[in-house]
Amino acid sequence: MNIHLVNVLKQLCDTIGVDYEEIDFKELDWNKQHCWNYTQSVEFEDWMFHYIFDNDKVRRQLTCCKRDELECRQAVNIFIAMYGWRLSDG
């Protein structure tokens, strides 16, 4: 797996206190096994934005974005919509 994708997935897990090694990312609904709250989702969103926006190599390997704030934010939002944890009710 791409090292930058691994870093993103590790941070996704760290954001909610889950051990990256315990998640089977080959399972179809791996991201439905845990929840995060709004604050955690925003924390991850900010982290991922800076991770791809501030690093040309990461951005090229994970997205097709230029170093454009709007494009990078959209890429992060798409990632979260597809692979983020379920949002908790509380």
Secondary structure, DSSP 8 states (H G I E B T S, - for coil): --HHHHHHHHHHHHHHT--GGG--TTSTTGGGS-EE-HHHHHHHHHHHHHHHHS-HHHHHHH-S--S-HHHHHHHHHHHHHHHS-EE---
